Amino acid sequence: MKYQGSCHCGAVKWEFEQPGITSAVRCNCSICQRKGALMSGFTLAPDELKITASEDVLRKYQFGSHIAEHYFCGHCGIYTFHATFRKPGHFRVNLGCIDDLDMNKVEVSFFDGKSL
């Protein structure tokens, strides 16, 4: 199944294919706790996530070990996806940004990132 997502203003867009989105992850690390976003329960390799955004719009934030890369739109500020800490170079997407995804049908699990 092909999924498409974007930030609020549409300046950052992406798409990927996945059999079906049934799971999400909520993390309690310092940034995720504040974002409150539900991330994909799966990761995507760089060639699986097709990102459309100009260099001047897509922003990156890093902290701590500087391994994880958190991306957001420089116009509207929406967190869109991130390169993961546990699997560097692979991505999780913000499920709230995916078009036509019924979040009531997604099972949420918890990840204790605060203890890492």
C-alpha positions as CSV (number, residue, x, y, z in Angstrom):
1,M,0.0,0.0,0.0
2,K,1.3,3.5,-0.9
3,Y,1.2,6.1,1.9
4,Q,1.7,9.8,1.6
5,G,2.3,12.4,4.3
6,S,3.2,16.0,4.7
7,C,3.7,18.8,7.2
8,H,0.8,21.1,7.9
9,C,1.6,23.7,5.2
10,G,2.6,21.0,2.6
11,A,6.2,22.3,2.1
12,V,7.6,18.9,3.3
13,K,6.1,15.8,1.7
14,W,7.0,12.2,1.6
15,E,5.7,8.8,0.5
16,F,6.5,5.2,1.1
17,E,5.1,1.7,0.6
18,Q,4.2,-0.6,3.5
19,P,1.8,-3.6,3.7
20,G,-0.4,-1.8,6.2
21,I,0.1,0.5,9.2
22,T,-1.2,-1.3,12.3
23,S,1.3,-0.2,15.0
24,A,2.7,3.0,16.4
25,V,5.4,3.8,19.0
26,R,5.2,6.5,21.7
27,C,8.6,7.3,23.3
28,N,9.2,9.1,26.5
29,C,12.7,10.6,25.8
30,S,13.0,14.3,26.4
31,I,12.1,15.4,22.8
32,C,9.4,12.8,22.1
33,Q,7.7,13.5,25.4
34,R,7.4,17.1,24.4
35,K,6.4,16.4,20.7
36,G,3.7,14.0,21.8
37,A,3.8,12.4,18.3
38,L,3.0,8.8,17.5
39,M,5.8,7.4,15.3
40,S,5.6,4.4,12.9
41,G,6.1,1.1,14.5
42,F,8.3,0.2,11.6
43,T,11.5,1.8,10.2
44,L,12.2,2.7,6.6
45,A,15.5,2.5,4.8
46,P,16.6,5.7,3.1
47,D,15.7,4.3,-0.3
48,E,12.1,3.4,0.9
49,L,11.2,7.0,2.0
50,K,10.9,9.4,-0.9
51,I,11.1,12.9,0.5
52,T,10.1,16.0,-1.4
53,A,11.2,19.3,0.3
54,S,13.6,22.0,-0.7
55,E,16.8,22.4,1.3
56,D,15.7,25.7,2.7
57,V,12.5,24.3,4.2
58,L,13.5,21.0,5.8
59,R,15.2,21.5,9.1
60,K,17.1,19.1,11.3
61,Y,17.5,19.0,15.1
62,Q,19.9,16.9,17.0
63,F,20.9,16.7,20.7
64,G,22.7,14.4,23.1
65,S,24.7,11.8,21.1
66,H,23.8,13.5,17.8
67,I,22.9,10.1,16.3
68,A,19.1,10.6,15.9
69,E,18.1,13.3,13.4
70,H,14.7,14.9,14.0
71,Y,13.3,16.6,10.9
72,F,10.6,19.3,10.8
73,C,9.2,22.0,8.5
74,G,10.9,25.4,8.7
75,H,7.7,27.1,7.8
76,C,4.9,25.5,9.9
77,G,7.2,23.7,12.5
78,I,5.6,20.3,12.2
79,Y,7.8,17.3,13.1
80,T,7.6,15.0,10.0
81,F,10.0,12.1,10.5
82,H,13.3,11.2,12.1
83,A,16.4,9.1,11.5
84,T,16.5,6.7,14.5
85,F,18.9,6.4,17.4
86,R,18.6,2.5,17.5
87,K,18.9,2.0,13.8
88,P,20.9,5.0,12.4
89,G,20.2,6.0,8.8
90,H,16.7,4.5,9.0
91,F,13.5,6.5,9.5
92,R,10.3,6.5,11.5
93,V,7.5,8.8,10.4
94,N,5.0,10.9,12.3
95,L,1.8,8.9,11.8
96,G,-0.3,12.1,12.4
97,C,1.1,13.5,9.1
98,I,-0.1,10.6,6.9
99,D,-3.1,11.3,4.7
100,D,-6.2,9.3,5.4
101,L,-4.8,7.1,8.2
102,D,-7.4,6.2,10.8
103,M,-5.4,6.5,14.0
104,N,-8.1,4.7,16.0
105,K,-7.1,1.5,14.3
106,V,-3.4,1.7,15.2
107,E,-2.1,-0.2,18.2
108,V,0.2,2.0,20.3
109,S,3.2,0.5,22.1
110,F,5.6,2.3,24.5
111,F,9.3,2.7,24.2
112,D,11.4,3.8,27.2
113,G,13.8,6.2,25.5
114,K,14.2,8.2,28.7
115,S,16.3,5.3,30.2
116,L,18.8,5.1,27.3
